[in-house]
Amino acid sequence: MTLRLRSLAPMLQSGDLQRTIDWYESVLGFRCIGREDAWCRLERDGVMLMFMRNDHMGEPHATATQYIYVDDLPALWDAIKDRVTAEWGPEEMRYGMMEFAIKDPDGYLLSFGEELEKDDKPY
């Protein structure tokens, strides 16, 4: 029998679970598919994010970027650009991706990327 890893779902600290749920639903189109007092699970198109509220851990913080691959980066940017501030992009990266990044209400960096066609790569 071969062991198979099935998925990855980051578990992030939230300062306010309802604010987090509302933002991810209204801005990025996620759905809350599980909720308890201090925990929630959000999903969209197979992408999962979980959030928890643990006061003993202090304020939310992360040193990692949550990188999400998308099929149509310009369409996503057009849908949300009036409700967010870009940390960078949208721009073509030298490694063959079109990307932009935003921060959620707790300051987590969310980077969205779409692979450029081979002929479009700048290198």
NUDO-184365 format. One record per residue: residue number from 1; residue in three letters; x, y, z of N, C-alpha, C in turn. Coordinates in Angstrom, 1 decimal. Example, Ala and Ser with C-alpha at 12.3 -4.5 7.8 and 13.67 -1.06 7.14 Angstrom:
BEGIN
{1 'ALA' {13.2 -5.7 7.8} {12.3 -4.5 7.8} {13.2 -3.3 7.8}}
{2 'SER' {12.8 -2.2 7.1} {13.7 -1.1 7.1} {12.9 0.0 7.9}}
This chain:
BEGIN
{1 'MET' {0.9 -1.2 0.0} {0.0 0.0 0.0} {0.9 1.2 0.0}}
{2 'THR' {0.5 2.2 -0.8} {1.3 3.5 -0.9} {0.5 4.6 -0.2}}
{3 'LEU' {1.2 5.3 0.7} {0.5 6.4 1.4} {0.5 7.6 0.4}}
{4 'ARG' {-0.6 8.3 0.4} {-0.8 9.4 -0.5} {-1.3 10.6 0.3}}
{5 'LEU' {-0.6 11.7 0.1} {-1.0 13.0 0.7} {-2.1 13.5 -0.1}}
{6 'ARG' {-3.2 14.0 0.5} {-4.4 14.4 -0.2} {-4.6 15.9 -0.4}}
{7 'SER' {-4.2 16.7 0.6} {-4.4 18.1 0.5} {-3.7 18.9 1.6}}
{8 'LEU' {-3.6 20.2 1.4} {-3.0 21.0 2.4} {-4.0 22.1 2.7}}
{9 'ALA' {-4.2 22.4 4.0} {-5.1 23.4 4.4} {-4.4 24.3 5.5}}
{10 'PRO' {-3.9 25.4 5.2} {-3.3 26.2 6.2} {-4.3 26.6 7.3}}
{11 'MET' {-3.8 26.5 8.5} {-4.6 26.9 9.7} {-4.0 28.2 10.2}}
{12 'LEU' {-4.7 29.3 10.1} {-4.2 30.6 10.4} {-5.0 31.2 11.6}}
{13 'GLN' {-4.3 32.0 12.4} {-4.9 32.7 13.5} {-5.8 33.8 13.0}}
{14 'SER' {-6.9 34.0 13.6} {-7.8 35.1 13.2} {-8.1 36.0 14.4}}
{15 'GLY' {-8.1 37.3 14.2} {-8.4 38.3 15.3} {-9.9 38.3 15.5}}
{16 'ASP' {-10.7 38.0 14.5} {-12.1 38.1 14.5} {-12.7 37.1 13.5}}
{17 'LEU' {-13.2 36.0 13.9} {-13.6 34.9 12.9} {-14.7 35.4 12.0}}
{18 'GLN' {-15.7 36.2 12.5} {-16.8 36.6 11.7} {-16.3 37.6 10.6}}
{19 'ARG' {-15.4 38.5 11.0} {-14.8 39.5 10.1} {-14.0 38.7 9.0}}
{20 'THR' {-13.3 37.7 9.4} {-12.5 36.9 8.4} {-13.5 36.2 7.4}}
{21 'ILE' {-14.5 35.5 8.0} {-15.5 34.8 7.1} {-16.1 35.8 6.1}}
{22 'ASP' {-16.6 36.9 6.7} {-17.3 37.9 5.8} {-16.4 38.4 4.7}}
{23 'TRP' {-15.1 38.7 5.0} {-14.1 39.2 4.0} {-13.9 38.2 2.9}}
{24 'TYR' {-13.5 37.0 3.3} {-13.2 35.9 2.3} {-14.4 35.6 1.5}}
{25 'GLU' {-15.6 35.6 2.0} {-16.9 35.4 1.3} {-17.1 36.5 0.3}}
{26 'SER' {-17.1 37.7 0.8} {-17.5 38.9 -0.1} {-16.5 39.3 -1.1}}
{27 'VAL' {-15.2 39.2 -0.7} {-14.1 39.7 -1.6} {-13.7 38.6 -2.5}}
{28 'LEU' {-13.4 37.4 -2.0} {-12.8 36.3 -2.8} {-13.8 35.2 -3.2}}
{29 'GLY' {-15.0 35.2 -2.7} {-16.0 34.2 -3.1} {-15.8 32.8 -2.4}}
{30 'PHE' {-15.1 32.8 -1.3} {-15.1 31.6 -0.5} {-16.4 31.3 0.2}}
{31 'ARG' {-16.6 30.1 0.6} {-17.8 29.7 1.4} {-17.3 29.1 2.7}}
{32 'CYS' {-18.0 29.5 3.8} {-17.7 28.9 5.1} {-18.4 27.5 5.1}}
{33 'ILE' {-17.7 26.4 5.2} {-18.3 25.1 5.1} {-18.2 24.4 6.5}}
{34 'GLY' {-17.6 25.1 7.5} {-17.5 24.5 8.8} {-17.3 25.6 9.8}}
{35 'ARG' {-18.0 25.6 10.9} {-17.8 26.6 11.9} {-18.1 26.1 13.3}}
{36 'GLU' {-17.2 26.4 14.2} {-17.4 26.2 15.7} {-17.0 27.5 16.3}}
{37 'ASP' {-17.0 27.5 17.6} {-16.8 28.8 18.4} {-15.5 29.5 18.0}}
{38 'ALA' {-14.4 28.8 17.9} {-13.1 29.4 17.7} {-12.4 28.8 16.5}}
{39 'TRP' {-13.2 28.4 15.5} {-12.6 27.7 14.3} {-13.6 27.8 13.1}}
{40 'CYS' {-13.0 28.0 11.9} {-13.8 27.9 10.7} {-13.0 27.4 9.6}}
{41 'ARG' {-13.7 26.8 8.6} {-13.1 26.3 7.4} {-13.7 26.9 6.2}}
{42 'LEU' {-12.9 27.6 5.3} {-13.4 28.2 4.1} {-12.9 27.5 2.9}}
{43 'GLU' {-13.7 27.4 1.9} {-13.4 26.7 0.6} {-13.9 27.5 -0.6}}
{44 'ARG' {-13.1 27.4 -1.6} {-13.5 27.8 -3.0} {-12.7 27.0 -4.0}}
{45 'ASP' {-13.4 26.4 -4.9} {-12.8 25.6 -6.0} {-11.6 24.7 -5.6}}
{46 'GLY' {-11.8 24.0 -4.5} {-10.8 23.1 -4.0} {-9.7 23.7 -3.2}}
{47 'VAL' {-9.7 25.0 -3.0} {-8.7 25.7 -2.1} {-9.4 25.8 -0.8}}
{48 'MET' {-8.6 25.3 0.3} {-9.1 25.4 1.6} {-8.2 26.2 2.5}}
{49 'LEU' {-8.9 27.0 3.4} {-8.2 27.8 4.4} {-8.9 27.6 5.7}}
{50 'MET' {-8.2 27.3 6.8} {-8.9 27.2 8.1} {-8.4 28.4 9.0}}
{51 'PHE' {-9.2 28.9 9.8} {-8.9 29.9 10.7} {-9.3 29.5 12.1}}
{52 'MET' {-8.5 30.0 13.1} {-8.8 29.7 14.5} {-8.6 31.0 15.3}}
{53 'ARG' {-9.2 31.0 16.4} {-9.1 32.1 17.4} {-8.6 31.5 18.7}}
{54 'ASN' {-7.3 31.8 19.0} {-6.7 31.3 20.2} {-6.0 32.6 20.9}}
{55 'ASP' {-6.7 33.1 21.9} {-6.2 34.4 22.5} {-4.8 34.2 23.1}}
{56 'HIS' {-4.5 33.0 23.6} {-3.2 32.8 24.2} {-2.0 32.9 23.2}}
{57 'MET' {-2.3 32.8 21.9} {-1.3 32.9 20.9} {-1.0 34.3 20.5}}
{58 'GLY' {-1.7 35.3 21.0} {-1.5 36.7 20.6} {-2.1 37.1 19.3}}
{59 'GLU' {-1.7 38.2 18.8} {-2.2 38.7 17.5} {-1.9 37.8 16.4}}
{60 'PRO' {-2.7 37.7 15.3} {-2.4 37.0 14.2} {-1.1 37.5 13.5}}
{61 'HIS' {-0.3 36.5 13.0} {0.9 36.9 12.3} {1.3 35.7 11.5}}
{62 'ALA' {2.0 35.9 10.4} {2.5 34.8 9.5} {3.7 35.3 8.8}}
{63 'THR' {4.7 34.5 8.6} {5.9 34.9 7.8} {5.8 34.2 6.4}}
{64 'ALA' {4.8 33.5 6.1} {4.6 32.8 4.9} {3.6 33.5 4.0}}
{65 'THR' {3.7 33.3 2.7} {2.7 33.8 1.8} {1.8 32.6 1.4}}
{66 'GLN' {0.5 32.9 1.4} {-0.4 31.9 0.9} {-0.6 32.1 -0.6}}
{67 'TYR' {0.0 31.2 -1.4} {0.0 31.3 -2.8} {-1.1 30.5 -3.4}}
{68 'ILE' {-1.9 31.1 -4.2} {-3.1 30.5 -4.8} {-3.0 30.6 -6.4}}
{69 'TYR' {-2.9 29.4 -7.0} {-2.9 29.4 -8.5} {-4.3 29.6 -9.0}}
{70 'VAL' {-4.4 30.4 -10.1} {-5.8 30.7 -10.6} {-5.7 30.5 -12.1}}
{71 'ASP' {-6.9 30.3 -12.7} {-7.0 30.1 -14.2} {-7.1 31.4 -15.0}}
{72 'ASP' {-7.6 32.5 -14.4} {-7.8 33.7 -15.1} {-7.5 34.9 -14.2}}
{73 'LEU' {-6.2 35.2 -14.0} {-5.7 36.2 -13.1} {-6.3 37.6 -13.4}}
{74 'PRO' {-6.4 38.0 -14.7} {-7.0 39.4 -15.0} {-8.4 39.4 -14.5}}
{75 'ALA' {-9.2 38.4 -14.7} {-10.6 38.4 -14.3} {-10.7 38.5 -12.8}}
{76 'LEU' {-9.9 37.8 -12.1} {-9.9 37.8 -10.6} {-9.6 39.3 -10.2}}
{77 'TRP' {-8.5 39.8 -10.7} {-8.1 41.2 -10.4} {-9.3 42.2 -10.7}}
{78 'ASP' {-9.9 42.1 -11.8} {-11.0 43.0 -12.2} {-12.1 42.9 -11.2}}
{79 'ALA' {-12.4 41.7 -10.7} {-13.5 41.4 -9.8} {-13.3 42.0 -8.4}}
{80 'ILE' {-12.0 42.1 -8.0} {-11.7 42.6 -6.6} {-11.0 43.9 -6.5}}
{81 'LYS' {-10.4 44.4 -7.5} {-9.5 45.6 -7.4} {-10.1 46.8 -6.8}}
{82 'ASP' {-11.4 47.0 -6.8} {-12.0 48.1 -6.1} {-12.2 47.9 -4.6}}
{83 'ARG' {-11.9 46.7 -4.1} {-12.2 46.4 -2.7} {-10.9 46.1 -2.0}}
{84 'VAL' {-9.7 46.1 -2.6} {-8.5 45.7 -2.0} {-7.4 46.6 -2.5}}
{85 'THR' {-6.2 46.5 -1.8} {-5.0 47.3 -2.2} {-4.0 46.2 -2.6}}
{86 'ALA' {-3.4 46.4 -3.8} {-2.4 45.4 -4.2} {-1.1 45.7 -3.5}}
{87 'GLU' {-0.5 44.6 -3.0} {0.9 44.7 -2.4} {1.9 44.8 -3.6}}
{88 'TRP' {1.6 44.1 -4.7} {2.3 44.2 -5.9} {1.4 43.7 -7.0}}
{89 'GLY' {1.7 44.1 -8.3} {1.0 43.6 -9.4} {-0.4 44.2 -9.6}}
{90 'PRO' {-1.1 43.6 -10.6} {-0.7 42.4 -11.4} {0.5 42.8 -12.3}}
{91 'GLU' {1.4 41.8 -12.3} {2.6 42.0 -13.2} {3.2 40.6 -13.6}}
{92 'GLU' {3.9 40.7 -14.7} {4.6 39.5 -15.2} {5.9 39.3 -14.5}}
{93 'MET' {6.1 38.1 -14.0} {7.3 37.8 -13.2} {8.3 37.1 -14.2}}
{94 'ARG' {9.6 37.3 -13.9} {10.6 36.7 -14.8} {10.6 35.2 -14.9}}
{95 'TYR' {9.9 34.5 -13.9} {9.9 33.1 -13.8} {8.6 32.5 -14.5}}
{96 'GLY' {8.0 33.3 -15.3} {6.9 32.8 -16.1} {5.5 32.8 -15.5}}
{97 'MET' {5.3 33.7 -14.5} {4.0 33.8 -13.9} {3.5 35.2 -14.0}}
{98 'MET' {2.2 35.4 -14.0} {1.5 36.7 -13.8} {1.0 36.6 -12.4}}
{99 'GLU' {1.3 37.7 -11.6} {0.9 37.6 -10.2} {0.4 39.0 -9.7}}
{100 'PHE' {-0.3 38.9 -8.6} {-0.6 40.0 -7.7} {-0.8 39.5 -6.3}}
{101 'ALA' {-0.6 40.4 -5.4} {-0.8 40.0 -4.0} {-1.6 41.1 -3.2}}
{102 'ILE' {-2.3 40.6 -2.3} {-3.1 41.4 -1.4} {-3.0 40.9 0.0}}
{103 'LYS' {-3.5 41.7 1.0} {-3.5 41.3 2.4} {-4.9 41.1 2.9}}
{104 'ASP' {-5.2 40.1 3.7} {-6.5 40.0 4.3} {-6.6 40.9 5.5}}
{105 'PRO' {-7.8 40.9 6.2} {-7.9 41.8 7.3} {-7.0 41.6 8.5}}
{106 'ASP' {-6.4 40.4 8.6} {-5.4 40.1 9.6} {-4.0 40.3 9.2}}
{107 'GLY' {-3.8 40.7 8.0} {-2.5 41.0 7.4} {-1.8 39.9 6.8}}
{108 'TYR' {-2.5 38.8 6.5} {-1.9 37.6 5.8} {-1.8 38.0 4.3}}
{109 'LEU' {-0.6 37.7 3.8} {-0.3 38.0 2.4} {-0.8 36.8 1.5}}
{110 'LEU' {-1.7 37.2 0.6} {-2.3 36.2 -0.3} {-1.8 36.6 -1.7}}
{111 'SER' {-1.0 35.7 -2.3} {-0.5 35.9 -3.7} {-1.2 35.0 -4.6}}
{112 'PHE' {-1.6 35.6 -5.7} {-2.4 34.9 -6.8} {-1.5 34.8 -8.0}}
{113 'GLY' {-1.4 33.7 -8.6} {-0.6 33.5 -9.8} {-1.2 32.7 -10.9}}
{114 'GLU' {-0.9 33.0 -12.1} {-1.3 32.3 -13.3} {-0.1 32.1 -14.2}}
{115 'GLU' {0.1 30.9 -14.6} {1.3 30.6 -15.5} {1.1 31.2 -16.8}}
{116 'LEU' {2.1 31.9 -17.3} {2.0 32.5 -18.6} {2.2 31.4 -19.7}}
{117 'GLU' {1.7 31.6 -20.8} {1.9 30.7 -21.9} {3.4 30.7 -22.3}}
{118 'LYS' {4.0 29.6 -22.7} {5.4 29.5 -23.0} {5.9 30.7 -23.9}}
{119 'ASP' {5.1 31.1 -24.9} {5.5 32.1 -25.8} {5.5 33.5 -25.1}}
{120 'ASP' {4.7 33.6 -24.0} {4.6 34.9 -23.3} {5.7 35.1 -22.2}}
{121 'LYS' {6.4 34.1 -21.9} {7.4 34.2 -20.8} {8.5 35.2 -21.2}}
{122 'PRO' {8.8 36.1 -20.3} {9.8 37.2 -20.6} {11.3 36.7 -20.6}}
{123 'TYR' {11.5 35.4 -20.4} {12.9 35.0 -20.5} {13.2 33.9 -21.5}}
